[in-house]
Amino acid sequence: MSHSLQSITALISQVEKSVIGQSHVIRALVIGLLTKGHVLLEGLPGTAKTRSVKSLADAMNASFGRVQFTPDLLPSDITGTVQYQDNNGSPLLTFQQGPLFHNLVLADEINRAPAKVQAALLEAMAEGTVTVGDTTHQLDELFMVLATQNPVEQEGTYPLPEAQMDRFMMKINVDYPDDEAELNIIRLVRAEENAPVMNDESAVSKIDPLVFLSARQQLSTLSVSDIVERYIVALVMATRHPERYPDSPLSAWIKTGSSPRASIALDKCARAEAWLSGRDHVLPDDVRSVAHSVLSHRITLSYDALADNIDGQAVVNELLDIVAVG
């Protein structure tokens, strides 16, 4: 086991102690960091979406920024502004950085922000830059947007356009915990109330963010067989040409298939999954394990699918059932 893998495995274990019953969320956030991607968390209130992100940031020696998105938010509220200062009678313009200039940026309730703010965020996610006035500012190499949205409260919201949904490497559904996890949550919060002050021990266990940059280089060396590559292509093509599977309801469910970003994301996330499992090669099971989070938000559902309460997860289930490996 490499030093990077050992450190990141320890990080996952540490964060899981603070976030009960959401192991798949923590793993997805780590995969997002490994693949230089962004993650969208969708779940009901109180399902530890914000806590997951904050716990990850606390376990890393990385800067953390949080933006509570509201309908009156302006682009400058997240990018930063140019401020005028009087310097001994001479005008001086200085740039005041916004919350985007952090390693991990939590965009809370992203669908409450208007289109202009979403566009400013899109530039940061896609290009790794922030443009204010005539100047373009480069963001840090370790930069990830972790956005949350509430699926049930849609009044006063601005649904993300398909182009921006496509920019998220993964979309993770966060469900309510089961009985045992709920009991452990109560006990965890009670324990935190009794020991609110963190001791210096927690600082010792923090990992260096540079570990993720080293791990990214290792991901590029993983072996991906021709069979796995063709399986990735077949999954994506099934969303664009569902008529190839006449015995499946996909044609009736899918309005628009996934873009080439889906293929790229499947390849990257499958390699990250294989690397986290301690392997130097990618298996079809790695592709299958990340397929739901990579593909479900990149498929536009038909009216018939929506009328029948078919969601993106159900479509991916069908894809995995009908598309053969090799």
N, C-alpha and C positions, 0 to 999 in steps of 0.2 A: 504494500500500500504506500503510495507516494505521500510526501509531507502535505501537499495541498489537499489531497483526498482525506487524509487523517484530520486535518484542521477543519474542513468543511463538514465532515461527518460529526465531529464534536460540536460544531456550531448548531447543526440540525437538532442534535440531542438536547442541547442547552435550551434552545428556543421552544422545543416541544414541552419542556417542563413548565413554561409560562403560558402556553396555549394548549388547553386540554381538548382532545378529540378532533383536532384539525391538522393531522399529520400531512395530509395531501396538500394542504395550503402551504405549509412551510416548505415542503419539497418543491412545489411549483415556484415559490419565490426564489429559492436557491437556483433552480433551473433557469429562471429569468436572468439572474445575475451572471450565470455561467455562459449564457447564449447572447448576452448583451441585448436582451429583449425587455419588453414591458409587460406587466401583468394587470389584468382587469379582474377584480374580485366582485362577484355579484352574490348577494345573500340578504336574508331578512335581518332586521335590526337585532343587535345584541349577539351576533354570531362570531364575534372576535375578529372581524376583518381588520379594523384599525389596530387592535391589540397585536395581531400577528405581525403587522408591518413594524410597529414600534418595538416589539420584542426582538425582531431581527436586527433593527438598527442599534438597539441597546447592546446586543451581543457582538457587534462589530465596531471597530474604531473608525466609523465613517460618519460623515455629517448627515443630518436628517432634517428635512423640511416638510412642513404640513400646510396644506391649503384647504380650508373649508369652502367648497365651491357654492356660490349663491348667485341668484339671477342678476344682482347688481354688480358682480365682479367685473373688473376691467382687465385687459391684457397686461397693463403695467403693474397690476397687483401681483402677478406671478413672475413677470420677466424682470421687473426693476424699472427704475426711472433715471433720467438725467436731471440732476439737481444743479441749480444756480447758486454759486457762493461768491461773496465779495472778498477778494484777496488783496487787501491793502489798496482798494480803489480799482483793482482790475477784475473783470469778470472771469470767473473760473467755473467751468462745467465739469462736474464729476458724476460718474455712473454709480448709482446705489443698487447693488445686486438684489434681485428678488428671490423668492423661495426656490426657484428652479435651479439655483446655483448650489445645489447640495448633491451628495452621492445618491441618497434615497429620497424620493419626493412622493409623499402621500397626497394624492388628489382625492379628497373625500367628497363623495356624492358628485362625481364628475358630470353627471347628466343634469345638474342644476345650473351649469354655467352656460351662458349664451355662446353663439357661434364664434364670435371674435376671440373669446378666451380659449375656446377649444382649438381654434386655428393656431394661436400662439403656442399652445401646448403641443400641437401636432408637429410644428417645426422643431421643437426641442427633442421630441421623441424620434423623429425621422432623421434629422440632420445632426443632432447633437450640438446645435447652436441656438443662440438667442439673438435676434436682431432688434435693436432699439435705435430709432432714428436712422442714421446712415452707417451705424457701426454694428458689425456682427461679432458676438462674443462666443468663444468656444467653451463648451461645458466639459466637465471632468471626464476622463476615460471611463471611470466607474460611475455610471449614471443610470438610474432606473426609475421609471414612473410606475407607481403602484396605485391604481385607481380603484375606487369602490363605487358601487351604485346599488340602490335599493330597487328590487324588481317589482314591488307591490305598490309603492307610492309614486304615481306618475303625474300628479297634478303639479303644475308649475315647473315641469322639467323639460329639458331639450334633449331628446334621444340622440345618441351619438350617430353620426352618419356612417354609412358602410365603409367609406374610405378610412375613417379614423378607427373603426373597430378592427379593420384589417391590420392596422399598425401595432396592435397588441399581439405579442408573441403567443400569449395564452390567456384564456378566460376561464376562471375557476368558479364553480358554483359552491357556495358555502352553506351547508345545511345545518339545521339544529342538531345539537349533540344527542346521543342516546342516554338511557337512564344512568348507566355507570359513569359516563363522562360528566353528566350534569351534577352528580353527587361529588365528583372530584373537583369540579369548578367551584362549588360552594366551599369546600375545604381549602382550596387554594387561595381564594379571596380572603377567607377568614385568617389564614396564616399570614397573608400579606398585611392585613390590618394590624396584626400583632407585632409585625416586624417591618414597619414602613420605611425605615432608614436602611439603605443598602450599605453593606460594608465594603471594604476595599478588595475583598476576595473576588467580587464580580469582575473587577477591572483586569485581574490576572487572566481570566478565561477568555477575554476578548481576542478575536483573531485580527490579523493584519489584513485590510482590504486588498492588499497586493496579492494575497493568496488567490483571489478570484482571477486576477490578470494572468497569473501563472497557470491556473487551471484552464483558462480559455485556450492557451497555446497547446495544452495537452489534448484538448478536445479535437483540434484539427488533425492530430496524428492518429485518431481512431480509425480502424478499418471498417469500411462499409461495403458489403458485398453487392454484386450486381443484382442478386435476388431481392435484397432489402431495398435497393434504389428503385427497382421496378415495382415493388410493392407500394412504396410511397407514391410513385407516379400513378399507379392504378387506383389508389384511394382517391386522389385528387381528381383524376379524370372521371371517376364514377359520379362525382358531384356535378361535373360539367356535361357529361353525356350519360345521363341515367337510362337512356333508351337502350344502352348496351345490355341492360339487365331487365328484359321484358317481364320476367316473373316477379319483379320487385316493385313495391309502391313508390320507389324513389322518384320516378317521373312525375307523379302526382304531388309529391311533397316539395320538390326543389324548384324554385323560381330561377335563381342564379347560383352557379357553382362557385367554388373557391378560386382565388387568384393564384398566380405563381408564388406569392408570398407564403401560401399554405405549404407548398412543397418544400420551400427553403426552411420554414419553421419546423416542419416535421423532421427534416434531416438534422437540424441543429438540436432540437429537443430530444430526439431519439439518441443522439450521440451523448448528450448530457446525462440522460437516464442510464445509458450503458456505463459511462464513466463513474457515476455515483454508485453503481452496482459493482465497481471494481474490475470491469472488463475492458479489454483493449479493442473489442469489436462489437458491432451493433447487431442485435437479433431482431427478427420480426416482432417479438413480444415487446421490445422497447418502443417500437413504432406504435403498437396497439395501446400501450400504457399511456402515451401522451396524445393519442388521436382525439379524444373527446375535448381536451382543453385547447388543442390547436385548431380543430376544424369546426367545432359547433358554432362559433360566432362568425365564421367566414361563409356561412351558407345562408342565402336569403330564402326563407320559406314561402311557399305558395299560399294563396288564400285558403285552399282546401285543407292544407296542413294546419294552419292556424285555427280553422273552424273545428277541426278534429282534435285540437289540443296536442298536436304533434310539435315537439320542440327540437332544437338542434341536437340535443343529446340522443333523442330517439333516432334521428337521421343517421348519426354516427354509429349507433348500435347496429342499424341495418347495413351500413357500409361494411362494418367489420364482419358481419355475418356472410355477406354475399361476395366480397372481393377476396379472391384466393391469393395465397402467397406463392410467388414464383410463376 
